Amino acid sequence: MLKKIKNIDINYIDYGEGNDAIVLLHGWGQNIEMMKPVGDRLSKQHRIIIIDLPGFGLSEEPKDILTIYDYVECIKELIDSLKVNSLTLIGHSFGGKISLAYASKYHVNKLITFGSPFKKEINKLSLKTRILKILKKVPVLKGLEAFAKKHIGSTDYRQASEIMRKIMVEHVNLDITEDVKKIKCPTLLIWGTNDEAVSIDCAYELEKLISDAGVVEYPGCSHYAYLERLDQTINVLNSFLGDK
């Protein structure tokens, strides 16, 4: 489904059962499909909304540079238009950074992030190279490799449009430490100990900055820990959300 939010056509899917909504936000260069394995497993007890962030998937590319805070406002307007009253946010990587910024400003019941940066990032490998290396190494993710080559490769920094390159630069250079300190909702930080994109040290820094936060380590797992151990992720989320 498409909705025009702030003059941008934003694609999303909305399904599931329950009065409370879980909104899932994907990482840079990805789309709805990377969060759907989680959403599908939670949909029997919750309304699930998964969004293609502006510039990704079937959502329109912005005509101007969007900051993390602009993404927050887009998400807020979309959520309000969908009449969401009770909200839990789940975000991976770039989507997690947006989720952190969102929860620092607006009411969220609970917040879950997977490998989410919050400070300036420096990594020598290109996004595409890092993602494809991970997908090749992890058996459970091999089915996503073809998807990644098609959808993620096109948004690699060197191949992205000028607008998306500028948005990426803005994102990786933005430090939201002061925003994170304002988060009051219960927060769960799921992280792979072998995350080469965002070090697990960041998880423990976030835990100290957020008043009610806890870290769940996935030993030996990568930036895609939440998918590598999907069953464990669902069990942890069910416990955190109070589901049976």
C-alpha positions as CSV (number, residue, x, y, z in Angstrom):
1,M,0.0,0.0,0.0
2,L,1.1,3.5,-0.7
3,K,0.5,6.7,1.3
4,K,1.7,10.2,0.4
5,I,3.5,11.5,3.5
6,K,5.3,14.9,3.3
7,N,5.0,14.7,-0.5
8,I,6.7,11.3,-0.6
9,D,4.9,8.1,-1.6
10,I,5.6,5.6,1.2
11,N,5.0,1.9,0.8
12,Y,4.0,-0.2,3.7
13,I,2.2,-3.4,4.7
14,D,-0.4,-3.6,7.5
15,Y,-1.7,-6.9,8.7
16,G,-2.1,-9.1,11.7
17,E,-4.4,-9.3,14.8
18,G,-4.5,-7.2,17.9
19,N,-5.2,-3.7,19.2
20,D,-1.5,-2.8,19.7
21,A,0.7,-2.2,16.7
22,I,4.3,-3.2,16.1
23,V,6.0,-1.0,13.5
24,L,9.2,-2.5,11.9
25,L,11.9,-0.4,10.2
26,H,14.6,-2.0,8.0
27,G,18.2,-1.2,7.6
28,W,20.0,0.9,4.9
29,G,19.6,-0.4,1.4
30,Q,16.9,-2.9,2.3
31,N,13.2,-3.1,2.3
32,I,10.1,-4.7,3.9
33,E,11.3,-8.2,3.1
34,M,14.2,-8.1,5.6
35,M,11.8,-7.5,8.5
36,K,8.9,-9.7,7.3
37,P,10.3,-12.9,8.9
38,V,9.9,-11.2,12.3
39,G,6.6,-9.5,11.5
40,D,5.0,-12.7,10.3
41,R,5.8,-14.6,13.5
42,L,4.3,-11.8,15.7
43,S,1.2,-11.2,13.6
44,K,-1.1,-13.7,15.4
45,Q,-1.1,-11.4,18.5
46,H,-0.2,-8.0,17.1
47,R,-1.1,-5.6,14.3
48,I,2.1,-5.5,12.2
49,I,3.1,-2.5,10.1
50,I,6.3,-2.8,8.1
51,I,7.5,0.3,6.2
52,D,9.7,0.8,3.1
53,L,11.7,3.8,4.3
54,P,11.7,6.7,1.8
55,G,14.3,6.0,-0.9
56,F,14.1,2.2,-0.5
57,G,11.9,-0.7,-1.7
58,L,8.7,0.6,-3.3
59,S,8.8,3.9,-1.5
60,E,9.6,7.0,-3.5
61,E,13.0,8.6,-3.3
62,P,13.0,11.9,-1.6
63,K,13.6,15.0,-3.7
64,D,15.6,16.6,-0.9
65,I,18.0,15.4,1.7
66,L,16.3,13.8,4.7
67,T,17.9,13.8,8.1
68,I,17.3,11.0,10.7
69,Y,14.9,13.5,12.3
70,D,13.0,13.9,8.9
71,Y,12.6,10.2,8.7
72,V,11.2,10.2,12.3
73,E,8.6,12.8,11.2
74,C,7.6,10.8,8.2
75,I,7.1,7.7,10.3
76,K,5.2,9.7,12.9
77,E,2.8,11.1,10.3
78,L,2.3,7.7,8.7
79,I,1.6,6.0,12.0
80,D,-0.9,8.7,13.0
81,S,-2.7,8.4,9.6
82,L,-3.1,4.7,10.3
83,K,-4.7,5.4,13.6
84,V,-2.1,3.6,15.7
85,N,-2.8,4.3,19.4
86,S,-0.5,1.8,21.1
87,L,3.0,1.5,19.5
88,T,6.0,-0.8,19.8
89,L,9.0,0.0,17.5
90,I,11.4,-2.6,16.1
91,G,14.3,-1.3,14.0
92,H,17.4,-2.9,12.4
93,S,20.6,-0.9,11.8
94,F,19.6,2.4,10.1
95,G,15.9,1.6,11.0
96,G,17.1,1.2,14.6
97,K,18.7,4.6,14.6
98,I,15.5,6.1,13.4
99,S,13.6,4.1,16.1
100,L,16.0,5.4,18.8
101,A,15.4,9.0,17.6
102,Y,11.7,8.5,17.4
103,A,11.4,7.1,20.9
104,S,13.4,10.0,22.3
105,K,10.7,12.4,21.1
106,Y,7.4,10.5,20.9
107,H,5.6,8.0,23.2
108,V,6.5,4.4,22.5
109,N,5.4,1.5,24.7
110,K,8.5,-0.6,24.0
111,L,11.5,-0.3,21.8
112,I,13.6,-3.1,20.2
113,T,16.7,-2.5,18.1
114,F,18.9,-4.9,16.3
115,G,22.5,-3.8,15.7
116,S,21.6,-0.1,15.7
117,P,24.2,2.7,15.4
118,F,23.9,5.9,17.3
119,K,27.2,7.6,16.8
120,K,29.4,8.5,13.9
121,E,30.3,5.3,12.0
122,I,33.5,4.5,10.2
123,N,33.8,1.3,8.2
124,K,36.2,0.6,5.3
125,L,34.0,-1.9,3.5
126,S,31.1,-0.7,1.4
127,L,27.6,-1.5,2.5
128,K,27.0,-3.9,-0.3
129,T,30.3,-5.8,0.3
130,R,29.6,-6.2,4.0
131,I,26.1,-7.4,3.5
132,L,26.9,-9.9,0.8
133,K,29.9,-11.3,2.8
134,I,27.5,-11.9,5.7
135,L,24.9,-13.5,3.6
136,K,27.4,-15.9,2.1
137,K,28.8,-16.9,5.5
138,V,25.5,-17.6,7.2
139,P,23.5,-20.7,6.0
140,V,20.1,-19.4,7.1
141,L,20.6,-16.2,5.1
142,K,21.7,-17.7,1.8
143,G,18.2,-17.5,0.5
144,L,18.4,-13.7,0.9
145,E,21.6,-13.4,-1.2
146,A,19.9,-13.1,-4.6
147,F,17.5,-10.5,-3.0
148,A,20.4,-8.6,-1.6
149,K,22.3,-8.5,-4.9
150,K,19.2,-7.1,-6.6
151,H,17.9,-4.7,-4.0
152,I,20.9,-3.8,-1.8
153,G,23.5,-3.5,-4.5
154,S,21.6,-0.7,-6.2
155,T,21.7,1.4,-3.1
156,D,25.4,0.9,-2.4
157,Y,27.0,4.3,-1.8
158,R,28.9,4.4,-5.1
159,Q,25.8,3.5,-7.1
160,A,23.1,5.4,-5.3
161,S,21.6,8.7,-6.5
162,E,23.2,11.9,-5.4
163,I,20.3,12.5,-2.9
164,M,20.7,9.0,-1.3
165,R,24.5,9.4,-1.1
166,K,24.0,12.6,0.8
167,I,21.4,11.1,3.1
168,M,23.8,8.2,3.8
169,V,26.7,10.7,4.6
170,E,24.3,12.6,6.9
171,H,23.2,9.4,8.6
172,V,26.7,7.9,9.3
173,N,28.0,11.3,10.6
174,L,25.1,12.0,12.9
175,D,25.6,11.4,16.6
176,I,22.3,11.0,18.5
177,T,23.7,10.3,22.0
178,E,21.9,13.3,23.5
179,D,18.6,12.1,22.0
180,V,19.1,8.6,23.3
181,K,19.4,9.8,26.9
182,K,15.8,11.0,26.7
183,I,14.3,7.5,26.0
184,K,12.1,6.4,28.8
185,C,10.4,3.3,27.5
186,P,11.6,-0.3,28.2
187,T,14.2,-1.0,25.5
188,L,15.7,-4.3,24.3
189,L,19.0,-4.3,22.4
190,I,19.6,-7.5,20.4
191,W,23.2,-7.8,19.1
192,G,25.5,-10.3,17.5
193,T,28.9,-10.5,19.2
194,N,30.6,-10.7,15.7
195,D,28.7,-7.7,14.3
196,E,31.3,-6.0,12.1
197,A,29.0,-3.2,11.0
198,V,28.1,-1.9,14.5
199,S,30.3,-3.2,17.3
200,I,28.5,-4.9,20.3
201,D,30.3,-2.3,22.4
202,C,27.7,0.1,21.1
203,A,25.0,-2.1,22.7
204,Y,26.5,-1.7,26.1
205,E,27.0,2.1,25.6
206,L,23.3,2.3,24.7
207,E,22.4,0.3,27.7
208,K,24.1,2.8,30.0
209,L,22.5,5.8,28.2
210,I,18.9,4.5,28.3
211,S,17.2,4.4,31.7
212,D,15.4,1.1,31.2
213,A,17.5,-1.0,28.7
214,G,18.9,-4.5,28.5
215,V,21.3,-6.2,26.0
216,V,20.7,-9.7,24.6
217,E,23.9,-11.1,23.1
218,Y,23.9,-13.6,20.3
219,P,27.4,-15.2,20.5
220,G,29.1,-15.7,17.1
221,C,26.4,-13.9,15.2
222,S,26.7,-11.0,12.7
223,H,24.9,-7.8,12.0
224,Y,21.9,-10.0,11.0
225,A,21.8,-11.8,14.3
226,Y,18.0,-11.4,14.6
227,L,17.6,-13.5,11.4
228,E,20.4,-15.9,12.1
229,R,18.6,-17.1,15.2
230,L,15.1,-16.2,14.3
231,D,13.4,-18.7,16.6
232,Q,15.5,-17.3,19.5
233,T,14.6,-13.7,18.5
234,I,10.9,-14.5,18.5
235,N,11.1,-16.2,21.9
236,V,13.0,-13.2,23.3
237,L,10.5,-10.8,21.8
238,N,7.5,-12.7,23.0
239,S,8.9,-12.6,26.5
240,F,9.7,-8.9,26.3
241,L,6.2,-8.1,24.9
242,G,4.4,-10.2,27.4
243,D,3.0,-12.6,24.8
244,K,2.1,-16.2,25.5
